[in-house]
Amino acid sequence: MLQTLSPRLVFFGLALLALVSMLFAYFYLQQHLGLAPCPLCMTQRVAVVALGVFALLAALHNPTGNGRRIYAALCAVAATFGAAIAGRHVWLQYLPEDQVPACGPSLEYMLETLPFAETVKMVMMGDGNCAETMWTFLGLSIPEQTLGLFLVLLAISLWQLLRTAPRS
């Protein structure tokens, strides 16, 4: 049954999953609960948006053959990048309290005052804000849930990359 799904439908599904994830993060977590995203959270959001854009472009373009594989590879790269960042975030949350990095400046401040490469380096290192667990669902922190999302997105992207598309 899965083999009969059109590649276009799978790409639309990936784009929809990314959109729903971002709507949940912004409207529920940020606006309703008032949780401000840390720099690592913002970086993970960039990865979700990038994957969603690649998937939407693929769905609209509806390429065949290698074109489909290129879009699927771009989605897989975005999901891998996001999973790596989410993994780092989870690792920070499990550090002993005495090993947690000190809290740093906001992402906006770093972007305004530091060179871009230095900002990226500081964001990837994470800080004390990133180590806090602000909200959980089913015992999983937001970064753990996001890591799970990225792993699902990566699995679907790899399946889309490696499968033989149904003939229409």
Phi, psi and chi 1 to 4 in degrees:
 res  aa     phi    psi   chi1   chi2   chi3   chi4
   1 MET       -  -44.9  173.4  168.8  152.9      -
   2 LEU   -61.4  -32.3  -73.3  177.9      -      -
   3 GLN   -66.9  -22.1 -162.2   61.1   25.5      -
   4 THR   -86.9   -7.3   61.0      -      -      -
   5 LEU   -65.5  133.7  -76.4  175.2      -      -
   6 SER   -71.3  144.7   78.3      -      -      -
   7 PRO   -56.7  -36.7  -26.7   34.8      -      -
   8 ARG   -61.2  -43.3  175.3  178.8 -114.9  177.7
   9 LEU   -64.3  -39.5 -174.0   61.3      -      -
  10 VAL   -64.2  -44.0  173.6      -      -      -
  11 PHE   -64.4  -40.4  -78.9  124.1      -      -
  12 PHE   -60.6  -40.1  -90.9  128.2      -      -
  13 GLY   -62.5  -42.3      -      -      -      -
  14 LEU   -62.2  -44.7  -76.0  170.6      -      -
  15 ALA   -63.2  -40.9      -      -      -      -
  16 LEU   -65.3  -41.9 -178.6   63.2      -      -
  17 LEU   -62.2  -41.4 -172.2   54.1      -      -
  18 ALA   -64.5  -42.6      -      -      -      -
  19 LEU   -63.4  -46.7  175.1   64.9      -      -
  20 VAL   -62.0  -39.7  167.8      -      -      -
  21 SER   -61.7  -44.2  -60.3      -      -      -
  22 MET   -69.2  -38.2  -74.4  -63.0   83.1      -
  23 LEU   -63.1  -42.1  -69.3  173.4      -      -
  24 PHE   -62.5  -46.6  174.7   77.6      -      -
  25 ALA   -62.3  -44.7      -      -      -      -
  26 TYR   -76.6  -53.7 -178.8   74.2      -      -
  27 PHE   -77.7  -39.1  -74.0  108.4      -      -
  28 TYR   -87.3  -58.4 -176.4   71.2      -      -
  29 LEU   -68.6  -46.4  -63.8  175.5      -      -
  30 GLN   -83.8  -49.2 -168.1  170.9  -24.5      -
  31 GLN   -81.9  -48.2  -64.0  -60.8  -44.2      -
  32 HIS   -75.1  -49.3  179.8   69.4      -      -
  33 LEU   -86.4  -14.9  -64.2  179.8      -      -
  34 GLY    74.5   25.5      -      -      -      -
  35 LEU   -86.3  117.5  -58.0  175.4      -      -
  36 ALA   -80.6  131.3      -      -      -      -
  37 PRO   -73.3  137.5   23.9  -30.1      -      -
  38 CYS   -80.2  171.3   71.0      -      -      -
  39 PRO   -56.9  -38.2  -29.3   36.6      -      -
  40 LEU   -68.2  -35.6  -75.6  178.1      -      -
  41 CYS   -62.6  -42.5  -68.2      -      -      -
  42 MET   -63.3  -39.4  -65.0  -59.3  -67.7      -
  43 THR   -65.6  -39.0  -51.8      -      -      -
  44 GLN   -65.3  -37.0  -69.8  166.9   64.7      -
  45 ARG   -63.4  -39.0  -73.0 -176.3 -175.6 -171.1
  46 VAL   -60.0  -42.2  168.2      -      -      -
  47 ALA   -64.7  -41.2      -      -      -      -
  48 VAL   -64.8  -44.1  171.3      -      -      -
  49 VAL   -64.3  -42.8  169.0      -      -      -
  50 ALA   -59.9  -46.5      -      -      -      -
  51 LEU   -61.1  -43.4 -173.2  141.1      -      -
  52 GLY   -61.8  -39.9      -      -      -      -
  53 VAL   -66.5  -46.1  167.9      -      -      -
  54 PHE   -59.2  -44.5  -67.3  144.4      -      -
  55 ALA   -66.1  -41.3      -      -      -      -
  56 LEU   -65.1  -43.2 -177.9   60.5      -      -
  57 LEU   -60.2  -42.1  -71.5  173.2      -      -
  58 ALA   -62.8  -42.1      -      -      -      -
  59 ALA   -66.0  -39.9      -      -      -      -
  60 LEU   -71.7  -39.9  -65.0  174.3      -      -
  61 HIS   -73.6  -37.3 -178.3 -149.0      -      -
  62 ASN    51.3   57.6 -163.7   23.7      -      -
  63 PRO   -76.0  166.9   31.8  -36.1      -      -
  64 THR  -119.6  166.4   57.4      -      -      -
  65 GLY    58.1 -125.8      -      -      -      -
  66 ASN   -66.8  -28.9  -73.9  -24.1      -      -
  67 GLY   -60.7  -43.9      -      -      -      -
  68 ARG   -62.6  -41.0  174.8 -177.3   51.7   87.5
  69 ARG   -66.8  -36.6  -72.8 -175.2  174.8   88.2
  70 ILE   -63.6  -47.5  -70.2  169.7      -      -
  71 TYR   -61.6  -42.2  -79.5  117.7      -      -
  72 ALA   -63.9  -37.8      -      -      -      -
  73 ALA   -65.9  -40.2      -      -      -      -
  74 LEU   -62.4  -41.4  -70.7  170.7      -      -
  75 CYS   -63.2  -41.4  -70.5      -      -      -
  76 ALA   -65.5  -38.7      -      -      -      -
  77 VAL   -64.1  -45.2  166.8      -      -      -
  78 ALA   -62.1  -41.2      -      -      -      -
  79 ALA   -67.6  -37.8      -      -      -      -
  80 THR   -66.2  -43.8  -58.9      -      -      -
  81 PHE   -59.5  -47.3  172.9   72.8      -      -
  82 GLY   -62.7  -40.8      -      -      -      -
  83 ALA   -65.2  -38.0      -      -      -      -
  84 ALA   -64.3  -43.0      -      -      -      -
  85 ILE   -67.1  -44.3  -59.8  -55.3      -      -
  86 ALA   -63.7  -38.7      -      -      -      -
  87 GLY   -61.4  -42.6      -      -      -      -
  88 ARG   -61.8  -41.0  168.8   91.5  175.8  146.4
  89 HIS   -63.5  -44.5 -158.4  162.5      -      -
  90 VAL   -62.7  -42.7  169.1      -      -      -
  91 TRP   -58.7  -43.4  177.9   77.1      -      -
  92 LEU   -60.9  -37.8  -78.5  170.2      -      -
  93 GLN   -68.2  -24.9  -73.4 -171.7  -32.9      -
  94 TYR   -96.8    1.8  -79.0   92.3      -      -
  95 LEU   -67.4  146.6  -82.8  177.0      -      -
  96 PRO   -60.7  149.1  -19.8   28.6      -      -
  97 GLU   -55.2  -35.5 -162.5  170.3  -47.6      -
  98 ASP   -75.6   -9.4   62.0  -34.1      -      -
  99 GLN  -106.0   -1.3  -66.4  179.6   16.1      -
 100 VAL   -69.8  132.3  171.6      -      -      -
 101 PRO   -61.5  154.3  -11.0   19.0      -      -
 102 ALA   -66.3  153.5      -      -      -      -
 103 CYS   -67.0  141.3  -68.4      -      -      -
 104 GLY  -114.3 -173.8      -      -      -      -
 105 PRO   -72.3  168.3   24.0  -30.9      -      -
 106 SER   -71.0  160.4   70.5      -      -      -
 107 LEU   -61.4  -41.3 -178.9   59.5      -      -
 108 GLU   -59.9  -44.5  -65.8   82.1   20.5      -
 109 TYR   -63.1  -44.6  177.3   80.2      -      -
 110 MET   -62.3  -41.8  -71.6 -171.2  -73.2      -
 111 LEU   -65.1  -33.0  -73.1  170.1      -      -
 112 GLU   -77.7  -33.0  -70.9  173.2    5.5      -
 113 THR  -109.7  -22.9   59.0      -      -      -
 114 LEU  -108.0  155.8  -61.7  173.3      -      -
 115 PRO   -61.6  151.9  -17.1   25.8      -      -
 116 PHE   -57.8  -42.9 -176.3   73.0      -      -
 117 ALA   -61.9  -39.8      -      -      -      -
 118 GLU   -67.1  -39.0 -175.3   67.6   23.1      -
 119 THR   -62.0  -45.8  -59.8      -      -      -
 120 VAL   -60.6  -43.6  168.9      -      -      -
 121 LYS   -60.8  -45.5 -178.5 -179.7  173.1 -174.1
 122 MET   -66.1  -38.6  -72.5 -177.4   70.3      -
 123 VAL   -64.6  -43.6  166.3      -      -      -
 124 MET   -66.9  -28.4  -66.6  -55.2  131.4      -
 125 MET   -70.1  -31.1  -67.3  -58.4  -64.4      -
 126 GLY    77.4  169.5      -      -      -      -
 127 ASP  -145.2 -172.8   65.2   18.1      -      -
 128 GLY   -59.7  -31.6      -      -      -      -
 129 ASN   -63.1  -34.6  -65.8  -31.6      -      -
 130 CYS   -73.0  -21.2  -62.8      -      -      -
 131 ALA   -84.0  -12.4      -      -      -      -
 132 GLU   -76.6  140.9  -70.6 -177.5   51.1      -
 133 THR  -100.0  107.1  -59.9      -      -      -
 134 MET   -90.6  -26.9  -56.2  -62.9  -76.4      -
 135 TRP  -157.8  143.9 -178.4   80.3      -      -
 136 THR  -132.3  156.1   61.7      -      -      -
 137 PHE  -140.6  125.3  179.7   71.9      -      -
 138 LEU    55.3   34.7  -61.4  175.6      -      -
 139 GLY    78.2    4.1      -      -      -      -
 140 LEU  -108.0  134.5  -61.8  172.4      -      -
 141 SER   -73.0  169.6   67.8      -      -      -
 142 ILE   -59.0  -46.7  -62.8  168.9      -      -
 143 PRO   -62.4  -34.4  -23.4   32.5      -      -
 144 GLU   -66.8  -40.9  -70.2  169.3  -34.3      -
 145 GLN   -65.4  -40.4  -66.4  171.6   44.5      -
 146 THR   -66.4  -39.1  -53.2      -      -      -
 147 LEU   -60.6  -43.2  178.0   57.9      -      -
 148 GLY   -60.5  -42.7      -      -      -      -
 149 LEU   -59.1  -47.7  170.5   69.8      -      -
 150 PHE   -62.7  -37.2  -79.5  122.7      -      -
 151 LEU   -66.4  -38.2  -66.2  176.4      -      -
 152 VAL   -66.0  -45.5  167.2      -      -      -
 153 LEU   -62.1  -39.3  -67.7  169.7      -      -
 154 LEU   -65.5  -44.0  178.1   60.0      -      -
 155 ALA   -61.2  -44.2      -      -      -      -
 156 ILE   -65.7  -42.2  -65.2  169.0      -      -
 157 SER   -62.9  -42.9  -61.7      -      -      -
 158 LEU   -67.0  -39.3  -70.1  174.7      -      -
 159 TRP   -61.3  -43.5  172.6   70.5      -      -
 160 GLN   -64.3  -35.2 -177.5   80.6  -39.9      -
 161 LEU   -69.3  -41.6  174.2   70.8      -      -
 162 LEU   -94.4  -19.0  -61.0  173.7      -      -
 163 ARG   -76.5  159.5   77.7 -177.6 -178.6  130.5
 164 THR   -91.3  126.7   54.8      -      -      -
 165 ALA   -71.6  145.1      -      -      -      -
 166 PRO   -66.5  148.8   24.3  -30.9      -      -
 167 ARG   -83.4  134.7  -60.0 -163.2 -165.3  -70.8
 168 SER   -94.1      -   10.7      -      -      -
